[in-house]
Amino acid sequence: MPDLTLICQNCTNEFVFSAGEQAFYAGKGLETPKYCPICRAIKAQERKIPAKPIKPIENKEITQIAN
């Protein structure tokens, strides 16, 4: 298998999907990646540490900040 140049669906950058990676993915029954290694790492990190919800600011707090 030759190396493939793919385009990330998230950042639209090109990345190389090497023959070794293709064999690994095929051996595990995985599909061709849709995201570059950087975007995959970011998504994995977000799954480990989800973003904390932001507490909404009440009108009282806005008035105090403005004064």
MDAnalysis code that builds the backbone (N, CA, C; Angstrom):
import MDAnalysis as mda
import numpy as np

u = mda.Universe.empty(201, n_residues=67, atom_resindex=np.repeat(np.arange(67), 3), trajectory=True)
u.add_TopologyAttr("name", ["N", "CA", "C"] * 67)
u.add_TopologyAttr("resid", np.arange(1, 68))
u.add_TopologyAttr("resname", ["MET", "PRO", "ASP", "LEU", "THR", "LEU", "ILE", "CYS", "GLN", "ASN", "CYS", "THR", "ASN", "GLU", "PHE", "VAL", "PHE", "SER", "ALA", "GLY", "GLU", "GLN", "ALA", "PHE", "TYR", "ALA", "GLY", "LYS", "GLY", "LEU", "GLU", "THR", "PRO", "LYS", "TYR", "CYS", "PRO", "ILE", "CYS", "ARG", "ALA", "ILE", "LYS", "ALA", "GLN", "GLU", "ARG", "LYS", "ILE", "PRO", "ALA", "LYS", "PRO", "ILE", "LYS", "PRO", "ILE", "GLU", "ASN", "LYS", "GLU", "ILE", "THR", "GLN", "ILE", "ALA", "ASN"])
u.atoms.positions = np.array([
    [0.834, -1.191, 0.000],
    [0.000, 0.000, 0.000],
    [0.876, 1.251, 0.000],
    [0.592, 2.170, -0.889],
    [1.343, 3.434, -0.854],
    [0.764, 4.372, 0.215],
    [1.589, 5.321, 0.635],
    [1.105, 6.335, 1.573],
    [-0.022, 7.137, 0.914],
    [-0.991, 7.547, 1.718],
    [-2.092, 8.367, 1.227],
    [-2.010, 9.755, 1.854],
    [-2.319, 10.773, 1.078],
    [-2.423, 12.122, 1.602],
    [-3.905, 12.417, 1.761],
    [-4.318, 12.672, 3.001],
    [-5.720, 12.925, 3.320],
    [-5.891, 14.366, 3.786],
    [-7.125, 14.839, 3.787],
    [-7.430, 16.189, 4.265],
    [-8.295, 16.068, 5.509],
    [-7.875, 16.724, 6.564],
    [-8.585, 16.708, 7.838],
    [-9.936, 17.403, 7.691],
    [-10.994, 16.759, 8.185],
    [-12.334, 17.349, 8.111],
    [-12.521, 18.493, 9.105],
    [-11.619, 18.609, 10.067],
    [-11.740, 19.667, 11.064],
    [-10.961, 20.916, 10.651],
    [-9.668, 20.774, 10.450],
    [-8.806, 21.935, 10.172],
    [-8.470, 22.107, 8.693],
    [-8.829, 21.155, 7.865],
    [-8.596, 21.130, 6.406],
    [-7.122, 21.050, 6.011],
    [-6.242, 20.740, 6.952],
    [-4.836, 20.535, 6.615],
    [-4.642, 19.141, 6.042],
    [-3.644, 19.003, 5.191],
    [-3.293, 17.690, 4.667],
    [-2.455, 16.935, 5.687],
    [-2.625, 15.603, 5.715],
    [-1.777, 14.759, 6.546],
    [-1.555, 13.439, 5.829],
    [-0.448, 12.790, 6.139],
    [-0.079, 11.538, 5.486],
    [-0.580, 10.365, 6.316],
    [-1.261, 9.452, 5.659],
    [-1.722, 8.201, 6.250],
    [-0.799, 7.132, 5.675],
    [0.241, 6.789, 6.436],
    [1.307, 5.929, 5.927],
    [0.822, 4.497, 5.693],
    [1.607, 3.758, 4.929],
    [1.287, 2.365, 4.640],
    [1.225, 1.552, 5.936],
    [2.122, 1.845, 6.873],
    [2.114, 1.149, 8.158],
    [0.852, 1.441, 8.955],
    [0.436, 2.709, 8.941],
    [-0.804, 3.079, 9.633],
    [-2.008, 2.417, 8.968],
    [-1.989, 2.352, 7.647],
    [-3.089, 1.714, 6.922],
    [-3.205, 0.243, 7.302],
    [-2.063, -0.438, 7.393],
    [-2.064, -1.846, 7.770],
    [-2.570, -2.019, 9.204],
    [-2.148, -1.142, 10.103],
    [-2.598, -1.193, 11.495],
    [-4.111, -1.005, 11.574],
    [-4.620, 0.042, 10.899],
    [-6.059, 0.311, 10.918],
    [-6.842, -0.866, 10.339],
    [-6.360, -1.417, 9.221],
    [-7.042, -2.548, 8.587],
    [-7.044, -3.769, 9.514],
    [-5.935, -3.995, 10.206],
    [-5.835, -5.126, 11.130],
    [-6.792, -5.010, 12.307],
    [-7.092, -3.777, 12.707],
    [-8.017, -3.530, 13.826],
    [-9.461, -3.357, 13.352],
    [-9.660, -3.357, 12.024],
    [-11.001, -3.170, 11.481],
    [-11.491, -1.737, 11.571],
    [-10.557, -0.794, 11.594],
    [-10.909, 0.623, 11.718],
    [-11.025, 1.263, 10.342],
    [-11.814, 2.338, 10.265],
    [-11.950, 3.095, 9.028],
    [-10.771, 4.053, 8.867],
    [-10.620, 4.574, 7.666],
    [-9.597, 5.585, 7.396],
    [-9.880, 6.806, 8.266],
    [-8.856, 7.371, 8.907],
    [-9.108, 8.525, 9.777],
    [-9.628, 9.733, 8.997],
    [-10.496, 10.482, 9.647],
    [-11.062, 11.681, 9.029],
    [-10.397, 12.938, 9.559],
    [-9.621, 12.783, 10.637],
    [-8.979, 13.923, 11.283],
    [-7.468, 13.707, 11.337],
    [-6.725, 14.792, 11.245],
    [-5.268, 14.723, 11.314],
    [-4.845, 14.339, 12.737],
    [-3.598, 13.914, 12.921],
    [-3.144, 13.516, 14.264],
    [-3.307, 14.609, 15.317],
    [-3.116, 15.862, 14.943],
    [-3.247, 16.958, 15.916],
    [-4.697, 17.089, 16.366],
    [-5.635, 17.100, 15.415],
    [-7.048, 17.221, 15.770],
    [-7.525, 15.988, 16.545],
    [-7.007, 14.803, 16.208],
    [-7.372, 13.592, 16.963],
    [-6.886, 13.710, 18.399],
    [-5.690, 14.232, 18.595],
    [-5.152, 14.393, 19.953],
    [-5.973, 15.402, 20.751],
    [-6.383, 16.481, 20.102],
    [-7.204, 17.492, 20.782],
    [-8.538, 16.887, 21.191],
    [-9.167, 16.132, 20.291],
    [-10.452, 15.498, 20.603],
    [-10.294, 14.490, 21.744],
    [-9.202, 13.736, 21.744],
    [-8.961, 12.765, 22.815],
    [-8.793, 13.482, 24.154],
    [-8.089, 14.596, 24.152],
    [-7.891, 15.367, 25.380],
    [-9.213, 15.918, 25.886],
    [-10.056, 16.392, 24.964],
    [-11.365, 16.925, 25.355],
    [-12.247, 15.838, 25.964],
    [-12.103, 14.601, 25.492],
    [-12.885, 13.501, 26.071],
    [-12.412, 13.190, 27.481],
    [-11.109, 13.342, 27.730],
    [-10.562, 13.064, 29.061],
    [-10.934, 14.156, 30.053],
    [-10.850, 15.398, 29.619],
    [-11.130, 16.543, 30.489],
    [-12.203, 17.386, 29.817],
    [-13.480, 17.096, 30.070],
    [-14.534, 17.881, 29.417],
    [-14.532, 19.331, 29.904],
    [-14.944, 20.204, 29.032],
    [-15.011, 21.628, 29.380],
    [-16.026, 21.830, 30.494],
    [-15.681, 22.698, 31.449],
    [-16.589, 22.992, 32.549],
    [-17.668, 23.950, 32.058],
    [-18.909, 23.709, 32.456],
    [-19.956, 24.659, 32.057],
    [-19.734, 26.010, 32.723],
    [-20.026, 27.053, 32.010],
    [-19.848, 28.408, 32.527],
    [-21.114, 28.814, 33.269],
    [-20.930, 29.322, 34.462],
    [-22.055, 29.777, 35.278],
    [-22.610, 31.054, 34.658],
    [-23.925, 31.086, 34.400],
    [-24.494, 32.304, 33.823],
    [-24.427, 33.465, 34.809],
    [-24.191, 34.640, 34.288],
    [-24.122, 35.846, 35.120],
    [-25.534, 36.403, 35.276],
    [-25.909, 36.687, 36.496],
    [-27.228, 37.247, 36.748],
    [-27.188, 38.763, 36.568],
    [-28.339, 39.353, 36.367],
    [-28.422, 40.807, 36.155],
    [-27.824, 41.605, 37.313],
    [-27.969, 41.119, 38.549],
    [-27.408, 41.812, 39.701],
    [-25.895, 41.954, 39.578],
    [-25.257, 40.871, 39.157],
    [-23.798, 40.871, 39.015],
    [-23.360, 41.816, 37.912],
    [-24.119, 41.878, 36.827],
    [-23.770, 42.772, 35.718],
    [-23.865, 44.223, 36.179],
    [-24.918, 44.535, 36.940],
    [-25.108, 45.899, 37.450],
    [-23.953, 46.277, 38.370],
    [-23.518, 45.354, 39.230],
    [-22.421, 45.629, 40.140],
    [-21.122, 45.847, 39.387],
    [-20.903, 45.065, 38.339],
    [-19.680, 45.195, 37.550],
    [-19.662, 46.528, 36.807],
    [-20.812, 46.935, 36.283],
    [-20.903, 48.163, 35.507],
    [-20.725, 49.415, 36.369],
    [-21.064, 49.332, 37.657],
    [-20.977, 50.522, 38.522],
    [-19.645, 50.662, 39.152],
])
